[in-house]
């Protein structure tokens, strides 16, 4: 049986399989987190609102772009560069 965890984080969702850390880094080398401010190769800036890690599919990102467009299921994080990350709360 596969256990799933669903936890709302800063206005978005992070869905992950327990015990498995996704390892799809941005072009800048960091592992994506919900709330990350990112940019694409054209300079468009947005916020990661959801990270989906599936057992049989690659990690996918949902991004809310600052121009109002919501992009769903970007399968390649290396197409993006981390601009900023919110401080971790413990």
C-alpha positions as CSV (number, residue, x, y, z in Angstrom):
1,X,0.0,0.0,0.0
2,X,1.3,3.5,-0.8
3,X,0.6,6.2,1.7
4,X,0.0,9.8,0.5
5,X,0.4,13.0,2.4
6,X,-1.5,16.2,1.4
7,X,-0.7,19.4,3.2
8,X,-1.7,22.9,2.2
9,X,1.3,25.2,2.1
10,X,1.3,29.0,1.7
11,X,-1.8,29.0,-0.5
12,X,-0.9,25.9,-2.6
13,X,-0.7,22.2,-2.2
14,X,2.2,19.8,-2.0
15,X,1.4,16.2,-2.7
16,X,4.1,13.7,-2.2
17,X,4.6,10.0,-1.5
18,X,5.8,9.4,2.0
19,X,9.5,8.5,2.1
20,X,10.3,9.6,-1.4
21,X,11.9,13.0,-2.1
22,X,11.6,14.3,-5.6
23,X,14.9,15.2,-7.1
24,X,14.1,17.3,-10.1
25,X,16.2,20.4,-9.6
26,X,15.7,23.8,-11.2
27,X,18.4,25.0,-13.8
28,X,20.0,26.8,-10.8
29,X,20.3,23.4,-8.9
30,X,17.8,23.8,-6.1
31,X,14.9,21.3,-5.5
32,X,11.5,22.9,-6.0
33,X,9.3,23.9,-3.1
34,X,5.8,25.3,-2.9
35,X,6.0,29.1,-2.7
36,X,9.2,29.4,-4.7
37,X,9.4,32.5,-7.0
38,X,10.8,31.3,-10.3
39,X,11.5,32.6,-13.8
40,X,11.5,30.9,-17.2
41,X,13.9,31.4,-20.1
42,X,11.9,34.4,-21.3
43,X,12.1,36.2,-18.0
44,X,8.5,35.6,-17.0
45,X,8.2,35.4,-13.2
46,X,5.8,33.2,-11.2
47,X,5.2,31.3,-8.0
48,X,5.1,27.5,-7.6
49,X,1.7,26.6,-6.2
50,X,1.8,22.8,-6.3
51,X,4.3,20.0,-6.6
52,X,3.0,16.6,-7.7
53,X,5.2,13.6,-7.2
54,X,3.8,10.4,-8.7
55,X,5.0,6.8,-8.4
56,X,4.9,6.3,-12.2
57,X,5.3,9.8,-13.5
58,X,7.9,12.5,-13.2
59,X,7.5,15.4,-10.7
60,X,5.2,18.1,-12.1
61,X,4.9,21.8,-11.1
62,X,1.9,24.1,-11.2
63,X,2.9,27.7,-11.5
64,X,0.9,30.9,-11.1
65,X,2.5,33.4,-13.4
66,X,2.6,37.1,-12.4
67,X,0.7,38.0,-15.6
68,X,-2.3,36.0,-14.3
69,X,-1.9,32.8,-16.3
70,X,-2.0,29.6,-14.3
71,X,0.2,27.0,-15.9
72,X,-0.6,23.4,-15.0
73,X,1.8,20.4,-14.9
74,X,5.1,21.6,-16.1
75,X,7.1,18.3,-16.1
76,X,10.6,19.8,-16.3
77,X,11.8,22.0,-13.4
78,X,15.2,22.5,-15.1
79,X,13.4,24.9,-17.5
80,X,13.1,27.3,-14.6
81,X,15.5,29.3,-12.4
82,X,14.8,30.0,-8.7
83,X,14.5,33.7,-8.1
84,X,13.6,33.6,-4.4
85,X,12.4,31.3,-1.6
86,X,10.4,32.1,1.5
87,X,12.2,31.5,4.8
88,X,11.5,28.1,6.3
89,X,9.2,28.1,9.3
90,X,10.0,25.5,12.0
